[in-house]
Amino acid sequence: MEKCKACSDYFKWDDEVIEVDDEYYHKDCVTLYPTGYVAFLDDDCLGETENADGATAYSILEEGQYIDDED
C-alpha cells in the first residue's frame, strides 16, 4: 500500500492526492502555489505537479496501494 510521503498515513480510496515526481502526498499535507503548480512540504520544495486540485487515490494509484472501504 502507498503512504503519504509527508504524514506516512496510507491513502484511502477517496483521499485527495497530489503527485509530485512519482511521489504521493495528501492534498492537505502540502501547500500548493499557482506557479505552474509547485508543491511545498513546510518550506521544502517538492517539485512541480499537474494535479493542483488533487485526484482521488483510486484514480492515480494502483489497487492495493490504498485502503479500500471493504478492507
C-alpha positions as CSV (number, residue, x, y, z in Angstrom):
1,M,0.0,0.0,0.0
2,E,1.1,3.5,-0.8
3,K,1.7,6.0,2.0
4,C,1.7,9.8,2.0
5,K,5.4,10.9,1.9
6,A,4.6,13.7,4.4
7,C,2.4,12.1,7.1
8,S,3.1,8.4,6.4
9,D,-0.7,7.6,6.5
10,Y,-1.9,5.1,4.0
11,F,-4.2,6.5,1.3
12,K,-7.9,5.7,1.4
13,W,-9.7,5.3,-1.9
14,D,-11.3,8.7,-1.8
15,D,-8.4,10.8,-0.4
16,E,-7.3,13.8,-2.4
17,V,-3.8,13.0,-3.6
18,I,-1.1,15.3,-5.1
19,E,1.5,13.6,-7.3
20,V,5.0,15.2,-7.5
21,D,7.8,13.4,-9.3
22,D,6.2,10.0,-8.8
23,E,5.8,10.7,-5.1
24,Y,2.3,10.9,-3.5
25,Y,1.0,13.3,-0.8
26,H,-2.3,14.1,0.7
27,K,-3.6,17.4,-0.6
28,D,-3.9,18.7,2.9
29,C,-0.3,17.9,3.8
30,V,1.3,20.2,1.2
31,T,1.0,23.8,0.2
32,L,0.3,24.5,-3.5
33,Y,1.4,27.7,-5.2
34,P,-0.2,28.6,-8.5
35,T,3.1,28.9,-10.5
36,G,2.5,26.1,-12.8
37,Y,2.0,24.3,-9.7
38,V,4.8,23.6,-7.3
39,A,4.1,21.6,-4.1
40,F,5.9,22.5,-0.9
41,L,6.1,20.5,2.3
42,D,6.7,23.1,5.0
43,D,9.5,25.2,3.4
44,D,10.9,22.4,1.2
45,C,10.0,22.5,-2.5
46,L,8.9,19.0,-3.6
47,G,8.7,19.9,-7.3
48,E,6.1,20.6,-9.9
49,T,2.8,18.9,-10.2
50,E,0.0,18.9,-12.8
51,N,-2.9,18.0,-10.4
52,A,-3.3,21.1,-8.3
53,D,-6.9,20.2,-7.4
54,G,-5.7,16.7,-6.3
55,A,-7.2,13.5,-7.5
56,T,-8.8,10.6,-5.7
57,A,-6.3,8.0,-4.7
58,Y,-8.1,5.3,-6.6
59,S,-7.8,7.3,-9.9
60,I,-4.0,7.6,-9.8
61,L,-2.8,4.7,-7.6
62,E,-2.9,1.0,-8.4
63,E,-5.3,-1.2,-6.5
64,G,-3.5,-2.4,-3.3
65,Q,-1.8,1.0,-2.9
66,Y,-4.7,2.5,-0.9
67,I,-7.1,1.3,1.7
68,D,-10.4,0.2,0.2
69,D,-13.6,0.7,2.3
70,E,-14.2,-3.0,2.0
71,D,-10.9,-3.8,3.8
